[in-house]
Amino acid sequence: MKVTFIGLGIMGSRMAANLLKHQINLTVFNRSKDAMIPLVNAGAKSANSIQEAVQEADVVISMLSTPIVVESVFIEDGKALDHFKEGAIWIDCSTVNPSFSKKMEVTARQRKISFIDAPVAGTKPHAENAELVFFVGGQEATVEKVHPILAMMGKKIMHLGDNGMGSKFKMLVNMMLAQSMIIFSETILLGEKMGLDKSFLLNTIPNLVVSAPFTKFKASMIAADDYAVQFPLEWMHKDLHLASQTAYEYQQPLLLANLAKEMYANAVKKGYSRLDFAAIHKFLEEK
Ligand SMILES: NC(=O)c1ccc[n+]([C@@H]2O[C@H](COP(=O)([O-])OP(=O)(O)OC[C@H]3O[C@@H](n4cnc5c(N)ncnc54)[C@H](OP(=O)(O)O)[C@@H]3O)[C@@H](O)[C@H]2O)c1
């Protein structure tokens, strides 16, 4: 089976590296060419263009930043979909909005390509250690075919239903993540202001039943004032924007997530895009 991986950023570079550990026949492609070098050194082939990258692949995996970028690479400027083999499978792992995943499925089907949405939970270390959780939407038969490939990059594959279901669930998870980070951050800041010890707060609050468990990992970033990127803050802003857009499509009010979105928007404006999203704490601290 020939596999092509497109989008070698923080997540994609590590996911592709795990495929190589299983001796997969892998071609890689990335807009910035330097990202391909370590993977080529580890045994992958590099393609000179997006069209060349996809033309012989049985399975194409994408891990790109935003729906606009996915559309530009696969449909508009890059027109990658026009160069797929008939019967190939496209797995989009990018975090996108559910209606966009549906649109990609329809567009792919018109070209006799099977599509699944398979966004992931987990961040840089989980991608590195093949411990991602895949939220998958797509037809059973297609999901079964690619299950072994996903299992090389993750510890759990949750097939949630038809196309779009993976993206729907991922969006809910990130809405919780974005807001929980702000709640944690405001709690720490007020605690400190009231004279409670910062180390005590950072060590104790994440272990309370009222806390989101992931705050344990973010507490150490706050303690060290080091927000080296795992999940870029700019993509958290994007995910909240996609949630807001989706809520509009469903005519469902979304009050706090929209407020959170604007807080992340301000942090982006302040230059925090490529810090970890936990840097929303730094933003609130300095405000
Ligand atoms: N990081 C995480 O913890 C995490 C966790 C779960 C899900 N996600 C999601 O996974 C996706 C990738 O995240 P990431 O953290 O790996 O992001 P990233 O490091 O910013 O990588 C983004 C990728 O998209 C490519 N790209 C951006 N703009 C492009 C354009 N105009 N044309 C072609 N390619 C373009 C980049 O290419 P260049 O290298 O050329 O810029 C890079 O390969 C996002 O949807 C994100 O929300 C991330």
PDBQT file of the ligand as one rigid body, heavy atoms in Angstrom, charges set to zero:
ROOT
HETATM    1  N1  LIG A 301      -0.569  20.850  17.679  1.00  0.00    +0.000 N 
HETATM    2  C1  LIG A 301      -1.525  20.196  18.310  1.00  0.00    +0.000 C 
HETATM    3  O1  LIG A 301      -1.409  19.917  19.520  1.00  0.00    +0.000 OA
HETATM    4  C2  LIG A 301      -2.770  19.727  17.616  1.00  0.00    +0.000 A 
HETATM    5  C3  LIG A 301      -3.544  18.754  18.245  1.00  0.00    +0.000 A 
HETATM    6  C4  LIG A 301      -4.697  18.280  17.618  1.00  0.00    +0.000 A 
HETATM    7  C5  LIG A 301      -5.071  18.799  16.399  1.00  0.00    +0.000 A 
HETATM    8  N2  LIG A 301      -4.327  19.778  15.800  1.00  0.00    +0.000 N 
HETATM    9  C6  LIG A 301      -4.764  20.263  14.490  1.00  0.00    +0.000 C 
HETATM   10  O2  LIG A 301      -3.923  19.654  13.525  1.00  0.00    +0.000 OA
HETATM   11  C7  LIG A 301      -3.712  20.554  12.426  1.00  0.00    +0.000 C 
HETATM   12  C8  LIG A 301      -2.216  20.796  12.261  1.00  0.00    +0.000 C 
HETATM   13  O3  LIG A 301      -1.732  21.340  13.481  1.00  0.00    +0.000 OA
HETATM   14  P1  LIG A 301      -0.180  21.582  13.777  1.00  0.00    +0.000 P 
HETATM   15  O4  LIG A 301      -0.097  21.912  15.220  1.00  0.00    +0.000 OA
HETATM   16  O5  LIG A 301       0.622  20.489  13.208  1.00  0.00    +0.000 OA
HETATM   17  O6  LIG A 301       0.028  22.938  12.939  1.00  0.00    +0.000 OA
HETATM   18  P2  LIG A 301       1.334  23.580  12.305  1.00  0.00    +0.000 P 
HETATM   19  O7  LIG A 301       2.556  23.117  13.002  1.00  0.00    +0.000 OA
HETATM   20  O8  LIG A 301       1.062  25.028  12.228  1.00  0.00    +0.000 OA
HETATM   21  O9  LIG A 301       1.359  22.946  10.823  1.00  0.00    +0.000 OA
HETATM   22  C9  LIG A 301       0.442  23.371   9.861  1.00  0.00    +0.000 C 
HETATM   23  C10 LIG A 301       0.685  22.655   8.551  1.00  0.00    +0.000 C 
HETATM   24  O10 LIG A 301      -0.166  23.262   7.544  1.00  0.00    +0.000 OA
HETATM   25  C11 LIG A 301       0.666  23.724   6.461  1.00  0.00    +0.000 C 
HETATM   26  N3  LIG A 301       0.140  24.937   5.859  1.00  0.00    +0.000 N 
HETATM   27  C12 LIG A 301      -0.248  26.078   6.500  1.00  0.00    +0.000 A 
HETATM   28  N4  LIG A 301      -0.671  26.999   5.597  1.00  0.00    +0.000 NA
HETATM   29  C13 LIG A 301      -0.521  26.424   4.376  1.00  0.00    +0.000 A 
HETATM   30  C14 LIG A 301      -0.789  26.860   3.050  1.00  0.00    +0.000 A 
HETATM   31  N5  LIG A 301      -1.302  28.073   2.811  1.00  0.00    +0.000 N 
HETATM   32  N6  LIG A 301      -0.533  26.007   2.036  1.00  0.00    +0.000 NA
HETATM   33  C15 LIG A 301      -0.026  24.773   2.269  1.00  0.00    +0.000 A 
HETATM   34  N7  LIG A 301       0.240  24.291   3.505  1.00  0.00    +0.000 NA
HETATM   35  C16 LIG A 301       0.003  25.110   4.549  1.00  0.00    +0.000 A 
HETATM   36  C17 LIG A 301       2.007  23.992   7.103  1.00  0.00    +0.000 C 
HETATM   37  O11 LIG A 301       3.003  24.060   6.117  1.00  0.00    +0.000 OA
HETATM   38  P3  LIG A 301       4.347  24.909   6.385  1.00  0.00    +0.000 P 
HETATM   39  O12 LIG A 301       5.238  23.988   7.169  1.00  0.00    +0.000 OA
HETATM   40  O13 LIG A 301       4.839  25.217   5.034  1.00  0.00    +0.000 OA
HETATM   41  O14 LIG A 301       3.944  26.135   7.157  1.00  0.00    +0.000 OA
HETATM   42  C18 LIG A 301       2.115  22.781   8.045  1.00  0.00    +0.000 C 
HETATM   43  O15 LIG A 301       2.458  21.633   7.313  1.00  0.00    +0.000 OA
HETATM   44  C19 LIG A 301      -4.516  21.820  12.750  1.00  0.00    +0.000 C 
HETATM   45  O16 LIG A 301      -5.768  21.727  12.135  1.00  0.00    +0.000 OA
HETATM   46  C20 LIG A 301      -4.652  21.765  14.270  1.00  0.00    +0.000 C 
HETATM   47  O17 LIG A 301      -5.790  22.466  14.717  1.00  0.00    +0.000 OA
HETATM   48  C21 LIG A 301      -3.158  20.239  16.372  1.00  0.00    +0.000 A 
ENDROOT
TORSDOF 0
